[in-house]
Amino acid sequence: MKSPKIVEELKPFFEPNAVAIIGATNKKGKVGNVIFENFKRNKEQGIFKGNIYPVNPKLNEIEGYRVYNSVKELPDDTDLAVIAIPAPFVPNTMREIAEKGIKAVIIITGG
């Protein structure tokens, strides 16, 4: 029997209200673009029901989506962050995520 508390705590991973894609980019083939495109396609197909918030300080828009300059700017409904940035930037980003109160994080990085 599954514990209701555990199921509820894992909900941001499996049924997030909104996902922040940190390192989202319009450069085809880059990890941040592949992740963004997958979420976008899943939203268009009705598989993903949440909001998608790309984060990249160098962009204003990706394929019609507003791009946030930092984690601090994200809407409060963000409960999952996918990090696709170089490793040296991850610790500070994790601090910002914690301060924002985002409950779940997936880190995909290198370097």
Summary of the structure (lengths in Angstrom):
residues: 111
radius of gyration: 13.8
end to end distance: 41.2
largest distance: 47.0
contacts: 310
relative contact order: 0.20
helix: 38%
strand: 21%
